Each structure stands twice: as C-alpha cells, then as structure tokens.
Amino acid sequence: MTGENARATREIFHGQLLARQDPESIWGWKTPAGRLRATQRAARIAAGACLGPGVRALELGCGTGVFTEMFAQTGADITAIDISEDLLDQARARQLDPERVRFVACRIEDVSDAGRFDAVIGSSVLHHLDVEAAVARMRVLLRSGGLVSFAEPNMLNPQVFAERHARFLPVFDYVSPDETAFVRWSLARLLKSHGFDEIAITPLDWLHPATPPPLIGLVSRTGALLERLPIIREFGGSIYIRCRRGRSS
C-alpha cells in the first residue's frame, strides 16, 4: 500500500469513528459559541469565494455537510466531496436541493472536472491532506482566475500546537493520525509556487466553542481587537486563506 493510500485508509477509519459518535459536537459546532463561530466562518469562506447563483464550487472535506448547508444558501452550484461514506450519510440526510448540491465520496485526486470550477472551498480540511498535492490539484480543477477560500487550524495557536504534538494523549483522541496545521507564511509561499496570486492569509478565531453563552459577546469583541494587534494576532485559533489561480498560469 502506497503512503497516500495508507493515509486515505486511516482517514476513512477516523471518519467511521467520528460517525459513530456526534461529529459536530466533537468538532465544536453545536455549542452556542460554536454555532456562531461556524456561521461567521461559513460567511467568510462564501464571501471570499464570491459564492452565488451560477457559481460552480467544489467543497473539499464536507463531512456531515454542516458548512455545505450554509454554502448552499448562497445559491451556488456545489459539488461537496469527502473520503468518508459514513460522514456523507449524515450530510445526505440534510436533504439539500439535489439540483444544486451533490455529495460525492472521493478524494480531490479523483475529481476529473479540470478547469470546471469557479471556486474551491472548505473548512478545516486541507490539514488532513498532502497539502502540496492538494494545492497542485486545485490549480488543475479551477478555471483561470478561479478562487480558493478556506479556514484552517493555525499551528501557532497553543491548543492547536498541543493537539498536533501530543496527539497520543487521550484528551486529543479526536485528532486523526495524519492531520497537521499551518503557519501562514510557509503556506503562502507554497500557494505562490503553484501559480496562485492575490494571496491573503489572515489569523482569526479567538472565540472558542467552549465559551459560556454569557461571555460570547465579550470574547467576540476582545477577539476582534486581538485580530488587529501585531504579533498577538498570529496566535488565533485559525487562519483564513484566500487566493486566486493566476490568469496567466
């Protein structure tokens, strides 16, 4: 079994483990703070990709479809892929409009519609992949001038760093064996090397899903301030990534 096939097998097994529990609770999207964080993240990704009627978007790692459902509200035509059939079963149970939303069990390497998509989007998925191979494939799948819009974990955040470097601890059993996180400067260089331009990678997400409801407003306002402070902002929980496939590439 090749390295990539072994990695895919591990991710499928991890998806099975998640599906037997409550994936969206594990990911933190069901608490009041988590729901707000998800809504804000989806809006940012959708705006960055210019989603709307007539836009053809490929969503990577859609999982249970929690973000797909929000992306679909823009009226965009979405092909949502994931490697886990178990998670896709939960996504399909949302019964989204089949004329505009298609759930497909596959890897990005298996998507064959070269040059078809106006945008490639996703939430917390690139860090599960061989990112260089994924970036190269996104370039092939996007039309000239097509957009990339993602939110991913920030390796400089203390919790994210601990999850990735102490995943053997039981408290981090939700972290899959191969997932990593990103430092924004090195990711920007990688995107540039593959023919992307207008690259903007921004640290964000100071609102933790475990924030008690009475503190959500205060933490949100404080987070908005921290995101504007040099140095300190680099430690946010996530990074937002937006770039464009260069028209000359």
Secondary structure, DSSP 8 states (H G I E B T S, - for coil): --HHHHHHHHHHHHHHHHHTS-HHHHTT-SSHHHHHHHHHHHHHHHHHTT--TT-EEEES--TTSHHHHHHHTTT-EEEEEES-HHHHHHHHTT---TTTEEEEE--GGG---TT-EEEEEEES-GGGS-HHHHHHHHHHHEEEEEEEEEEEEBTTSHHHHHHHH-TTSGGGTTS-TT---B-HHHHHHHHHHTTEEEEEEEEE----TT--GGGHHHHHHHHHHHTTSTTGGGGSSEEEEEEEE-TT-
